Amino acid sequence: MFILTKIADLVQIHPQDLEKSHAQVIEDNINAKYANKVIQKIGLCICLYDLLYASDGQIGNGTGLVNINVEFRLIVFRPFKHEVLTGRISSSNDLGIRIRTHFFDEIFVPREMLPEGSYFSRDDQNWIWRTESDDLLYYDNQETVRFRIEEEHWFDQTPIGPAAREELGTGAAPALKSPYTLVASMEDAGLGPCLWWDGEEEEEGQEMVEE
């Protein structure tokens, strides 16, 4: 789920920050620039892991900024294909179910990746699985679920200028998609609301104790 990635960059330190320790001001600058940002084809940056190299500072002409070349490693969220994670259902519609974790909410389970027999209830605004035994199991909002990563999608966030929009035949700026999204499935045994599966294990354990 988490990886380390190495990055080289230029850190610029403002004069008012020079009273901080050298390491602290570099860490603060890196986290301010990268934390909670998506780097294309790398993932969602969480925070600085460690600083590998920092050059001597050079003061820029006329700005007073201290320029330091650095190399460092970041903790990055990028689950691998078929990895099983847990999260909470944030919303549902007739296309599928949206899931969030504590720090990432661009996870979507399309309807074709739910168990056979699942259908969307417009009255309840959630998905329901009708099992082979005709039981109804609900995908309730805020329910903790297990899901398996199937695909990842990247979208370029480069702004489109007025000239480019005219060539596309529209004068309005297009709605930006999230730069990084994940497609997941919950169609196999053990996936879906944890209560379905963990509850069964607890009941089996109680039956063994009674015997």
N, CA, C and O of each residue as an XYZ file, in Angstrom:
844
protein
N       0.820     -1.211      0.000
C       0.000      0.000      0.000
C       0.851      1.257      0.000
O       0.512      2.240     -0.659
N       1.961      1.230      0.740
C       2.862      2.381      0.786
C       4.210      2.006      0.178
O       4.698      0.889      0.353
N       4.797      2.953     -0.535
C       6.113      2.754     -1.121
C       6.991      3.955     -0.777
O       6.496      4.992     -0.335
N       8.297      3.804     -0.985
C       9.237      4.911     -0.838
C       9.713      5.315     -2.227
O      10.064      4.462     -3.041
N       9.724      6.601     -2.492
C      10.211      7.084     -3.782
C      11.249      8.173     -3.561
O      11.091      9.027     -2.689
N      12.314      8.138     -4.360
C      13.417      9.086     -4.229
C      13.209     10.266     -5.170
O      12.879     10.084     -6.342
N      13.406     11.485     -4.647
C      13.178     12.703     -5.428
C      14.338     13.667     -5.188
O      14.845     13.771     -4.071
N      14.754     14.371     -6.243
C      15.730     15.458     -6.141
C      15.004     16.761     -6.470
O      14.224     16.821     -7.421
N      15.264     17.799     -5.680
C      14.547     19.052     -5.876
C      15.366     20.203     -5.303
O      16.410     20.000     -4.684
N      14.865     21.415     -5.525
C      15.476     22.625     -4.980
C      14.568     23.173     -3.897
O      13.390     23.433     -4.142
N      15.111     23.352     -2.699
C      14.364     23.934     -1.590
C      14.796     25.382     -1.421
O      15.989     25.685     -1.396
N      13.817     26.275     -1.306
C      14.099     27.693     -1.092
C      13.636     28.101      0.308
O      12.464     27.965      0.659
N      14.583     28.602      1.092
C      14.293     28.951      2.481
C      14.180     30.467      2.608
O      15.081     31.202      2.204
N      13.066     30.925      3.171
C      12.871     32.354      3.388
C      13.709     32.836      4.573
O      13.954     32.074      5.508
N      14.148     34.091      4.540
C      14.997     34.610      5.622
C      14.379     34.443      7.008
O      15.099     34.173      7.970
N      13.059     34.599      7.128
C      12.424     34.493      8.440
C      12.444     33.082      9.006
O      12.188     32.874     10.191
N      12.757     32.093      8.129
C      12.810     30.700      8.602
C      14.217     30.276      9.012
O      14.417     29.148      9.461
N      15.188     31.167      8.860
C      16.571     30.780      9.146
C      16.834     30.577     10.629
O      17.858     30.008     11.006
N      15.920     31.037     11.469
C      16.094     30.827     12.909
C      15.796     29.386     13.315
O      16.171     28.953     14.405
N      15.121     28.644     12.434
C      14.865     27.221     12.704
C      16.133     26.412     12.432
O      17.074     26.897     11.804
N      16.138     25.169     12.919
C      17.271     24.293     12.631
C      17.289     23.978     11.135
O      16.250     23.970     10.474
N      18.501     23.718     10.612
C      18.682     23.454      9.174
C      17.807     22.290      8.719
O      17.125     22.384      7.699
N      17.826     21.185      9.481
C      17.060     19.999      9.088
C      15.559     20.255      9.162
O      14.811     19.799      8.297
N      15.111     20.980     10.185
C      13.683     21.214     10.375
C      13.097     22.077      9.275
O      11.996     21.809      8.794
N      13.827     23.120      8.869
C      13.290     24.007      7.849
C      13.230     23.302      6.488
O      12.319     23.558      5.700
N      14.194     22.415      6.209
C      14.142     21.644      4.954
C      12.966     20.673      4.985
O      12.241     20.548      3.999
N      12.772     19.982      6.115
C      11.648     19.053      6.240
C      10.313     19.777      6.076
O       9.420     19.290      5.381
N      10.177     20.940      6.716
C       8.923     21.700      6.612
C       8.641     22.114      5.171
O       7.500     22.047      4.715
N       9.687     22.544      4.452
C       9.511     22.967      3.067
C       9.110     21.801      2.170
O       8.243     21.954      1.309
N       9.726     20.649      2.361
C       9.401     19.479      1.539
C       7.973     19.028      1.795
O       7.230     18.750      0.853
N       7.583     18.952      3.069
C       6.217     18.524      3.391
C       5.182     19.509      2.874
O       4.121     19.104      2.399
N       5.487     20.822      2.966
C       4.543     21.831      2.470
C       4.337     21.695      0.964
O       3.241     21.940      0.459
N       5.386     21.305      0.250
C       5.305     21.207     -1.212
C       4.687     19.897     -1.685
O       3.986     19.884     -2.696
N       4.933     18.780     -0.969
C       4.557     17.468     -1.484
C       3.440     16.760     -0.724
O       2.705     15.972     -1.320
N       3.292     17.018      0.578
C       2.309     16.264      1.354
C       0.901     16.469      0.799
O       0.486     17.592      0.513
N       0.182     15.364      0.655
C      -1.201     15.360      0.144
C      -1.287     15.812     -1.313
O      -2.331     16.293     -1.755
N      -0.200     15.659     -2.052
C      -0.187     15.971     -3.481
C       0.041     14.675     -4.267
O       0.707     13.754     -3.794
N      -0.522     14.628     -5.465
C      -0.338     13.474     -6.341
C       0.755     13.772     -7.354
O       0.718     14.797     -8.034
N       1.727     12.873     -7.452
C       2.743     12.939     -8.498
C       2.369     11.904     -9.551
O       2.211     10.724     -9.236
N       2.227     12.340    -10.796
C       1.800     11.460    -11.874
C       2.689     10.216    -11.964
O       3.917     10.299    -11.966
N       2.022      9.063    -12.039
C       2.658      7.749    -12.192
C       3.477      7.327    -10.971
O       4.189      6.323    -11.017
N       3.377      8.093     -9.877
C       4.069      7.719     -8.647
C       3.063      7.441     -7.541
O       3.106      6.368     -6.939
N       2.150      8.380     -7.249
C       1.131      8.142     -6.249
C       0.853      9.379     -5.406
O       1.311     10.478     -5.718
N       0.097      9.179     -4.335
C      -0.256     10.253     -3.409
C       0.823     10.371     -2.345
O       1.054      9.430     -1.585
N       1.481     11.517     -2.286
C       2.553     11.723     -1.312
C       1.961     11.923      0.086
O       1.014     12.687      0.270
N       2.528     11.234      1.049
C       2.051     11.342      2.427
C       2.933     12.307      3.221
O       2.442     13.309      3.741
N       4.227     12.014      3.317
C       5.139     12.888      4.048
C       6.582     12.488      3.750
O       6.842     11.471      3.108
N       7.507     13.304      4.227
C       8.939     13.004      4.085
C       9.310     11.795      4.936
O       8.898     11.687      6.091
N      10.094     10.886      4.353
C      10.593      9.733      5.112
C      11.984     10.013      5.658
O      12.229      9.862      6.855
N      12.902     10.423      4.774
C      14.236     10.807      5.252
C      14.913     11.702      4.217
O      14.558     11.705      3.039
N      15.894     12.455      4.694
C      16.678     13.347      3.841
C      17.999     12.663      3.531
O      18.745     12.294      4.438
N      18.289     12.493      2.228
C      19.487     11.773      1.817
C      20.680     12.695      1.583
O      21.822     12.313      1.839
N      20.415     13.917      1.093
C      21.507     14.837      0.754
C      20.978     16.264      0.758
O      19.846     16.519      0.346
N      21.804     17.188      1.225
C      21.493     18.622      1.166
C      22.783     19.374      0.874
O      23.782     19.196      1.571
N      22.763     20.215     -0.159
C      23.948     20.987     -0.534
C      24.099     22.191      0.383
O      23.225     22.475      1.202
N      25.217     22.895      0.237
C      25.385     24.167      0.936
C      24.403     25.173      0.357
O      24.116     25.156     -0.840
N      23.891     26.050      1.213
C      22.920     27.029      0.772
C      23.560     28.170     -0.021
O      24.656     28.624      0.304
N      22.874     28.619     -1.049
C      23.310     29.769     -1.836
C      22.209     30.821     -1.828
O      21.050     30.521     -2.117
N      22.581     32.062     -1.494
C      21.603     33.137     -1.387
C      21.328     33.708     -2.771
O      22.254     34.082     -3.490
N      20.056     33.773     -3.139
C      19.678     34.291     -4.443
C      19.830     35.796     -4.525
O      19.590     36.497     -3.541
N      20.227     36.305     -5.686
C      20.416     37.747     -5.871
C      19.076     38.485     -5.767
O      18.129     38.177     -6.491
N      19.013     39.449     -4.869
C      17.855     40.325     -4.750
C      16.647     39.735     -4.046
O      15.676     40.453     -3.804
N      16.672     38.443     -3.705
C      15.506     37.824     -3.067
C      15.754     37.496     -1.596
O      14.822     37.500     -0.793
N      16.991     37.215     -1.246
C      17.296     36.806      0.126
C      16.959     35.360      0.402
O      17.172     34.876      1.514
N      16.429     34.649     -0.608
C      16.102     33.241     -0.419
C      17.361     32.388     -0.459
O      18.251     32.614     -1.279
N      17.425     31.416      0.424
C      18.551     30.483      0.448
C      18.163     29.248     -0.358
O      17.199     28.563     -0.017
N      18.908     28.959     -1.425
C      18.613     27.829     -2.313
C      19.478     26.628     -1.937
O      20.703     26.719     -1.857
N      18.804     25.502     -1.710
C      19.505     24.276     -1.311
C      19.030     23.123     -2.201
O      17.832     22.856     -2.296
N      19.972     22.451     -2.845
C      19.651     21.245     -3.611
C      19.560     20.060     -2.660
O      20.462     19.830     -1.854
N      18.471     19.313     -2.759
C      18.257     18.206     -1.821
C      17.862     16.939     -2.566
O      17.317     16.992     -3.668
N      18.147     15.805     -1.945
C      17.625     14.504     -2.359
C      16.980     13.884     -1.135
O      17.541     13.931     -0.041
N      15.807     13.304     -1.316
C      15.072     12.771     -0.168
C      14.145     11.656     -0.625
O      13.938     11.448     -1.820
N      13.587     10.939      0.358
C      12.605      9.898      0.061
C      11.273     10.254      0.710
O      11.214     10.714      1.850
N      10.211     10.028     -0.052
C       8.852     10.296      0.405
C       8.105      8.990      0.625
O       8.330      8.005     -0.077
N       7.209      8.995      1.615
C       6.247      7.902      1.764
C       5.086      8.194      0.825
O       4.491      9.271      0.881
N       4.764      7.240     -0.033
C       3.762      7.444     -1.073
C       2.708      6.343     -0.991
O       3.031      5.166     -0.833
N       1.450      6.745     -1.101
C       0.347      5.785     -1.152
C       0.129      5.368     -2.599
O      -0.261      6.178     -3.440
N       0.385      4.095     -2.878
C       0.117      3.530     -4.196
C      -0.038      2.013     -4.064
O       0.933      1.271     -4.209
N      -1.259      1.557     -3.790
C      -1.467      0.115     -3.626
C      -1.196     -0.635     -4.921
O      -1.401     -0.102     -6.012
N      -0.738     -1.866     -4.795
C      -0.462     -2.664     -5.989
C      -1.727     -3.401     -6.432
O      -2.662     -3.578     -5.651
N      -1.740     -3.818     -7.676
C      -2.900     -4.505     -8.241
C      -3.184     -5.783     -7.467
O      -2.272     -6.553     -7.167
N      -4.455     -6.004     -7.145
C      -4.979     -7.154     -6.414
C      -4.692     -7.079     -4.914
O      -4.956     -8.039     -4.190
N      -4.157     -5.955     -4.441
C      -3.995     -5.793     -2.999
C      -5.363     -5.585     -2.356
O      -6.209     -4.879     -2.904
N      -5.580     -6.204     -1.189
C      -6.839     -6.084     -0.466
C      -6.677     -5.045      0.645
O      -5.769     -5.140      1.471
N      -7.567     -4.056      0.654
C      -7.531     -2.970      1.633
C      -8.876     -2.875      2.332
O      -9.844     -3.517      1.924
N      -8.931     -2.073      3.383
C     -10.187     -1.786      4.062
C     -10.466     -0.290      4.012
O      -9.539      0.520      4.015
N     -11.730      0.072      3.967
C     -12.151      1.468      3.966
C     -13.604      1.544      4.367
O     -14.166      0.570      4.867
N     -14.222      2.701      4.150
C     -15.632      2.884      4.467
C     -16.397      3.328      3.226
O     -15.875      4.075      2.399
N     -17.628      2.866      3.103
C     -18.481      3.311      2.005
C     -18.863      4.765      2.259
O     -19.421      5.085      3.309
N     -18.569      5.639      1.313
C     -18.909      7.061      1.479
C     -20.197      7.428      0.761
O     -20.927      8.304      1.225
N     -20.495      6.776     -0.369
C     -21.735      7.056     -1.100
C     -21.962      5.953     -2.128
O     -21.063      5.178     -2.454
N     -23.208      5.912     -2.632
C     -23.566      4.916     -3.647
C     -24.494      5.548     -4.671
O     -25.248      6.467     -4.351
N     -24.437      5.056     -5.900
C     -25.416      5.415     -6.922
C     -25.608      4.200     -7.816
O     -25.042      3.139     -7.554
N     -26.404      4.350     -8.871
C     -26.699      3.187     -9.696
C     -25.508      2.708    -10.518
O     -25.577      1.659    -11.157
N     -24.410      3.475    -10.506
C     -23.202      3.059    -11.221
C     -22.274      2.226    -10.352
O     -21.474      1.448    -10.872
N     -22.372      2.380     -9.024
C     -21.494      1.637     -8.147
C     -21.360      2.281     -6.789
O     -22.220      3.053     -6.365
N     -20.262      1.955     -6.102
C     -20.043      2.372     -4.717
C     -18.716      3.109     -4.609
O     -17.699      2.662     -5.140
N     -18.738      4.245     -3.915
C     -17.520      5.007     -3.660
C     -17.033      4.701     -2.241
O     -17.817      4.654     -1.292
N     -15.714      4.495     -2.124
C     -15.097      4.126     -0.848
C     -14.016      5.139     -0.498
O     -13.357      5.687     -1.382
N     -13.838      5.384      0.787
C     -12.788      6.285      1.252
C     -11.967      5.598      2.338
O     -12.458      4.725      3.054
N     -10.712      6.010      2.443
C      -9.874      5.656      3.587
C      -9.680      6.927      4.408
O     -10.328      7.940      4.142
N      -8.790      6.882      5.408
C      -8.572      8.058      6.243
C      -7.995      9.223      5.449
O      -8.179     10.376      5.837
N      -7.301      8.947      4.345
C      -6.604     10.023      3.627
C      -6.829      9.999      2.115
O      -6.263     10.822      1.395
N      -7.654      9.061      1.624
C      -7.855      8.951      0.172
C      -9.302      8.545     -0.086
O      -9.797      7.573      0.485
N      -9.985      9.311     -0.967
C     -11.400      9.020     -1.191
C     -11.760      8.837     -2.660
O     -12.930      8.930     -3.032
N     -10.760      8.576     -3.493
C     -11.027      8.368     -4.921
C     -10.953      6.883     -5.271
O     -10.177      6.473     -6.133
N     -11.774      6.086     -4.587
C     -11.845      4.642     -4.825
C     -13.276      4.307     -5.234
O     -14.224      4.659     -4.533
N     -13.430      3.632     -6.360
C     -14.774      3.356     -6.874
C     -14.908      1.880     -7.226
O     -14.035      1.300     -7.872
N     -16.019      1.280     -6.792
C     -16.354     -0.098     -7.143
C     -17.521     -0.062     -8.126
O     -18.646      0.210     -7.708
N     -17.300     -0.325     -9.420
C     -18.405     -0.313    -10.391
C     -19.346     -1.486    -10.159
O     -18.964     -2.502     -9.578
N     -20.561     -1.330    -10.614
C     -21.602     -2.332    -10.346
C     -21.240     -3.710    -10.874
O     -21.640     -4.721    -10.296
N     -20.477     -3.761    -11.980
C     -20.105     -5.074    -12.533
C     -19.058     -5.787    -11.685
O     -18.759     -6.956    -11.933
N     -18.498     -5.103    -10.690
C     -17.520     -5.730     -9.800
C     -18.100     -5.980     -8.410
O     -17.362     -6.102     -7.432
N     -19.445     -6.055     -8.332
C     -20.155     -6.482     -7.131
C     -20.650     -7.911     -7.350
O     -20.714     -8.361     -8.494
N     -21.003     -8.637     -6.283
C     -21.452    -10.020     -6.458
C     -22.681    -10.132     -7.349
O     -23.515     -9.227     -7.384
N     -22.787    -11.228     -8.057
C     -23.962    -11.476     -8.890
C     -25.205    -11.495     -8.013
O     -25.224    -12.128     -6.958
N     -26.236    -10.799     -8.456
C     -27.454    -10.684     -7.654
C     -27.548     -9.364     -6.912
O     -28.531     -9.114     -6.214
N     -26.521     -8.500     -7.055
C     -26.556     -7.183     -6.406
C     -27.408     -6.218     -7.226
O     -27.400     -6.261     -8.457
N     -28.134     -5.355     -6.541
C     -28.948     -4.345     -7.221
C     -28.984     -3.073     -6.381
O     -28.757     -3.106     -5.172
N     -29.271     -1.956     -7.038
C     -29.291     -0.655     -6.364
C     -30.714     -0.301     -5.958
O     -31.633     -0.335     -6.777
N     -30.886      0.043     -4.677
C     -32.189      0.461     -4.167
C     -32.263      1.988     -4.192
O     -31.550      2.662     -3.449
N     -33.124      2.524     -5.044
C     -33.267      3.981     -5.109
C     -33.911      4.532     -3.840
O     -33.647      5.670     -3.455
N     -34.747      3.740     -3.195
C     -35.382      4.200     -1.950
C     -34.355      4.348     -0.838
O     -34.354      5.347     -0.119
N     -33.486      3.361     -0.695
C     -32.477      3.392      0.370
C     -31.181      4.067     -0.060
O     -30.352      4.413      0.782
N     -31.000      4.258     -1.373
C     -29.780      4.841     -1.923
C     -28.537      4.037     -1.522
O     -27.499      4.595     -1.168
N     -28.677      2.725     -1.588
C     -27.511      1.864     -1.373
C     -27.703      0.560     -2.152
O     -28.777      0.283     -2.685
N     -26.633     -0.228     -2.200
C     -26.654     -1.492     -2.920
C     -27.051     -2.627     -1.982
O     -26.747     -2.602     -0.790
N     -27.727     -3.611     -2.536
C     -28.176     -4.776     -1.778
C     -27.769     -6.021     -2.554
O     -27.925     -6.083     -3.773
N     -27.253     -6.997     -1.848
C     -26.895     -8.275     -2.478
C     -27.930     -9.327     -2.099
O     -28.090     -9.658     -0.924
N     -28.623     -9.843     -3.094
C     -29.543    -10.959     -2.873
C     -28.766    -12.253     -3.111
O     -28.406    -12.561     -4.247
N     -28.510    -13.002     -2.057
C     -27.693    -14.207     -2.149
C     -28.491    -15.340     -2.793
O     -29.687    -15.206     -3.052
N     -27.800    -16.470     -3.049
C     -28.459    -17.618     -3.653
C     -29.548    -18.179     -2.743
O     -30.516    -18.771     -3.220
N     -29.388    -17.992     -1.425
C     -30.406    -18.456     -0.481
C     -31.508    -17.427     -0.270
O     -32.352    -17.590      0.610
N     -31.503    -16.354     -1.085
C     -32.524    -15.308     -1.073
C     -32.424    -14.389      0.141
O     -33.380    -13.678      0.451
N     -31.285    -14.391      0.833
C     -31.057    -13.423      1.907
C     -30.664    -12.083      1.292
O     -30.081    -12.034      0.209
N     -30.991    -10.995      1.997
C     -30.639     -9.646      1.546
C     -29.535     -9.092      2.444
O     -29.718     -8.954      3.653
N     -28.388     -8.775      1.841
C     -27.257     -8.203      2.560
C     -27.022     -6.788      2.027
O     -26.986     -6.569      0.816
N     -26.864     -5.832      2.947
C     -26.849     -4.409      2.572
C     -25.435     -3.823      2.603
O     -24.646     -4.115      3.502
N     -25.136     -2.996      1.608
C     -23.924     -2.188      1.579
C     -24.280     -0.801      2.139
O     -24.492      0.142      1.377
N     -24.344     -0.686      3.453
C     -24.775      0.568      4.079
C     -23.669      1.611      4.032
O     -22.485      1.284      4.115
N     -24.071      2.879      3.898
C     -23.097      3.974      3.953
C     -22.386      3.972      5.301
O     -22.987      3.676      6.333
N     -21.093      4.307      5.278
C     -20.203      4.345      6.441
C     -19.830      2.946      6.945
O     -19.140      2.815      7.956
N     -20.285      1.904      6.245
C     -19.925      0.544      6.629
C     -18.461      0.276      6.268
O     -17.998      0.665      5.196
N     -17.741     -0.389      7.172
C     -16.359     -0.787      6.889
C     -16.365     -1.971      5.934
O     -17.056     -2.963      6.166
N     -15.588     -1.861      4.854
C     -15.588     -2.904      3.820
C     -14.160     -3.289      3.448
O     -13.218     -2.511      3.601
N     -14.036     -4.527      2.952
C     -12.791     -4.962      2.316
C     -12.984     -4.900      0.806
O     -14.053     -5.232      0.294
N     -11.952     -4.475      0.105
C     -12.033     -4.386     -1.352
C     -10.683     -4.709     -1.953
O      -9.655     -4.594     -1.287
N     -10.684     -5.110     -3.204
C      -9.451     -5.488     -3.900
C      -9.195     -4.509     -5.035
O     -10.082     -4.228     -5.841
N      -7.975     -3.994     -5.090
C      -7.597     -3.045     -6.140
C      -7.496     -3.774     -7.477
O      -6.844     -4.813     -7.583
N      -8.152     -3.215     -8.497
C      -8.139     -3.812     -9.832
C      -7.436     -2.932    -10.866
O      -6.715     -3.439    -11.725
N      -7.642     -1.623    -10.785
C      -7.066     -0.709    -11.778
C      -6.694      0.610    -11.107
O      -7.231      0.966    -10.058
N      -5.766      1.322    -11.735
C      -5.461      2.695    -11.331
C      -5.513      3.573    -12.574
O      -5.151      3.141    -13.668
N      -5.970      4.818    -12.394
C      -6.099      5.743    -13.519
C      -5.461      7.075    -13.148
O      -5.622      7.576    -12.035
N      -4.727      7.638    -14.116
C      -4.053      8.918    -13.928
C      -4.642      9.937    -14.891
O      -4.915      9.618    -16.048
N      -4.837     11.166    -14.414
C      -5.379     12.229    -15.251
C      -4.497     13.468    -15.134
O      -4.222     13.955    -14.038
N      -4.067     13.959    -16.277
C      -3.198     15.135    -16.326
C      -3.970     16.364    -15.848
O      -5.084     16.625    -16.302
N      -3.361     17.117    -14.923
C      -4.000     18.303    -14.362
C      -3.481     19.598    -14.982
O      -3.742     20.682    -14.459
N      -2.749     19.495    -16.093
C      -2.217     20.694    -16.735
C      -3.348     21.605    -17.186
O      -4.243     21.153    -17.901
N      -3.336     22.880    -16.790
C      -4.415     23.791    -17.190
C      -4.470     23.966    -18.708
O      -3.440     23.927    -19.381
N      -5.674     24.158    -19.237
C      -5.877     24.391    -20.670
C      -6.157     25.874    -20.876
O      -7.089     26.418    -20.283
N      -5.354     26.533    -21.715
C      -5.513     27.954    -21.961
C      -6.693     28.268    -22.867
O      -7.278     27.362    -23.461
N      -7.050     29.552    -22.979
C      -8.199     29.958    -23.814
C      -8.081     29.510    -25.267
O      -9.070     29.087    -25.866
N      -6.870     29.600    -25.844
C      -6.694     29.209    -27.253
C      -6.989     27.729    -27.445
O      -7.633     27.335    -28.418
N      -6.510     26.907    -26.503
C      -6.742     25.463    -26.613
C      -8.216     25.130    -26.453
O      -8.727     24.219    -27.105
N      -8.910     25.881    -25.569
C     -10.336     25.634    -25.371
C     -11.125     25.983    -26.630
O     -12.107     25.317    -26.956
N     -10.695     27.026    -27.333
C     -11.379     27.402    -28.576
C     -11.204     26.318    -29.633
O     -12.123     26.034    -30.402
N      -9.999     25.705    -29.664
C      -9.763     24.627    -30.629
C     -10.652     23.426    -30.327
O     -11.069     22.699    -31.228
N     -10.935     23.231    -29.020
C     -11.793     22.113    -28.633
C     -13.273     22.435    -28.834
O     -14.138     21.574    -28.678
N     -13.545     23.702    -29.184
C     -14.925     24.078    -29.450
C     -15.714     24.465    -28.230
O     -16.945     24.437    -28.264
N     -15.045     24.828    -27.142
C     -15.740     25.258    -25.937
C     -15.013     26.435    -25.329
O     -13.783     26.456    -25.277
N     -15.768     27.411    -24.871
C     -15.148     28.578    -24.243
C     -14.955     28.418    -22.763
O     -14.263     29.228    -22.145
N     -15.551     27.385    -22.161
C     -15.449     27.179    -20.713
C     -14.369     26.162    -20.399
O     -14.103     25.249    -21.182
N     -13.753     26.335    -19.241
C     -12.732     25.383    -18.814
C     -13.390     24.059    -18.447
O     -14.398     24.050    -17.739
N     -12.833     22.929    -18.921
C     -13.435     21.633    -18.605
C     -13.269     21.301    -17.126
O     -12.310     21.733    -16.487
N     -14.208     20.533    -16.594
C     -14.123     20.114    -15.192
C     -12.930     19.174    -15.029
O     -12.765     18.220    -15.790
N     -12.106     19.460    -14.026
C     -10.919     18.654    -13.804
C     -11.276     17.370    -13.073
O     -12.036     17.385    -12.105
N     -10.725     16.264    -13.542
C     -10.883     14.996    -12.852
C      -9.809     14.884    -11.779
O      -8.789     15.571    -11.828
N     -10.053     14.011    -10.811
C      -9.038     13.760     -9.804
C      -7.790     13.213    -10.485
O      -7.906     12.381    -11.384
N      -6.597     13.656    -10.083
C      -5.380     13.212    -10.775
C      -5.078     11.721    -10.624
O      -4.348     11.149    -11.434
N      -5.647     11.083     -9.575
C      -5.326      9.680     -9.317
C      -6.574      9.006     -8.756
O      -7.078      9.416     -7.711
N      -7.074      7.985     -9.430
C      -8.242      7.255     -8.955
C      -7.976      5.752     -9.007
O      -7.148      5.281     -9.788
N      -8.680      5.020     -8.175
C      -8.544      3.570     -8.098
C      -9.885      2.913     -8.366
O     -10.924      3.389     -7.908
N      -9.856      1.821     -9.109
C     -11.039      1.004     -9.347
C     -10.853     -0.300     -8.579
O      -9.808     -0.945     -8.674
N     -11.881     -0.681     -7.814
C     -11.778     -1.859     -6.949
C     -12.949     -2.800     -7.193
O     -13.910     -2.457     -7.880
N     -12.849     -4.005     -6.611
C     -13.928     -4.983     -6.710
C     -14.288     -5.490     -5.320
O     -13.476     -5.451     -4.396
N     -15.546     -5.973     -5.191
C     -15.989     -6.603     -3.941
C     -16.864     -7.813     -4.268
O     -17.847     -8.077     -3.575
N     -16.509     -8.541     -5.316
C     -17.381     -9.619     -5.795
C     -17.011    -10.999     -5.258
O     -17.793    -11.937     -5.418
N     -15.851    -11.155     -4.628
C     -15.429    -12.471     -4.165
C     -15.700    -12.657     -2.673
O     -15.932    -11.691     -1.946
N     -15.666    -13.902     -2.235
C     -15.877    -14.218     -0.820
C     -14.829    -13.521      0.042
O     -13.648    -13.494     -0.304
N     -15.265    -12.964      1.156
C     -14.359    -12.245      2.055
C     -14.306    -10.763      1.784
O     -13.820     -9.999      2.618
N     -14.804    -10.331      0.614
C     -14.826     -8.913      0.273
C     -16.223     -8.349      0.526
O     -17.206     -9.089      0.571
N     -16.294     -7.026      0.690
C     -17.556     -6.389      1.028
C     -17.565     -6.006      2.496
O     -16.507     -5.993      3.125
N     -18.731     -5.692      3.065
C     -18.801     -5.305      4.483
C     -18.157     -6.347      5.396
O     -18.483     -7.532      5.325
N     -17.248     -5.898      6.247
C     -16.536     -6.814      7.147
C     -17.492     -7.534      8.080
O     -17.227     -8.662      8.495
N     -18.614     -6.884      8.416
C     -19.591     -7.477      9.320
C     -20.144     -8.785      8.782
O     -20.458     -9.689      9.556
N     -20.268     -8.899      7.444
C     -20.786    -10.137      6.866
C     -19.906    -11.327      7.229
O     -20.402    -12.379      7.630
N     -18.595    -11.150      7.083
C     -17.656    -12.262      7.219
C     -17.133    -12.400      8.645
O     -17.058    -13.511      9.170
N     -16.776    -11.302      9.267
C     -16.259    -11.370     10.631
C     -17.347    -11.803     11.600
O     -17.070    -12.486     12.585
N     -18.596    -11.403     11.321
C     -19.707    -11.812     12.178
C     -19.905    -13.309     12.144
O     -20.201    -13.924     13.168
N     -19.742    -13.911     10.953
C     -19.881    -15.359     10.825
C     -18.805    -16.086     11.619
O     -19.083    -17.105     12.251
N     -17.574    -15.567     11.591
C     -16.484    -16.198     12.322
C     -16.740    -16.147     13.819
O     -16.460    -17.107     14.537
N     -17.286    -14.999     14.299
C     -17.576    -14.868     15.721
C     -18.666    -15.850     16.142
O     -18.582    -16.448     17.215
N     -19.701    -16.023     15.292
C     -20.784    -16.961     15.621
C     -20.269    -18.392     15.659
O     -20.658    -19.166     16.533
N     -19.382    -18.759     14.703
C     -18.814    -20.097     14.679
C     -17.997    -20.344     15.934
O     -18.044    -21.433     16.507
N     -17.239    -19.324     16.367
C     -16.428    -19.459     17.579
C     -17.291    -19.651     18.808
O     -16.931    -20.421     19.698
N     -18.435    -18.961     18.878
C     -19.331    -19.109     20.007
C     -19.944    -20.500     20.021
O     -20.116    -21.087     21.090
N     -20.282    -21.043     18.835
C     -20.853    -22.384     18.766
C     -19.857    -23.422     19.237
O     -20.250    -24.374     19.912
N     -18.586    -23.279     18.909
C     -17.567    -24.228     19.330
C     -17.401    -24.197     20.847
O     -17.208    -25.241     21.468
N     -17.475    -22.996     21.454
C     -17.357    -22.875     22.903
C     -18.534    -23.559     23.585
O     -18.350    -24.235     24.597
N     -19.766    -23.393     23.036
C     -20.959    -23.997     23.641
C     -20.882    -25.503     23.571
O     -21.318    -26.180     24.502
N     -20.332    -26.058     22.477
C     -20.214    -27.511     22.348
C     -19.213    -28.066     23.349
O     -18.983    -29.275     23.387
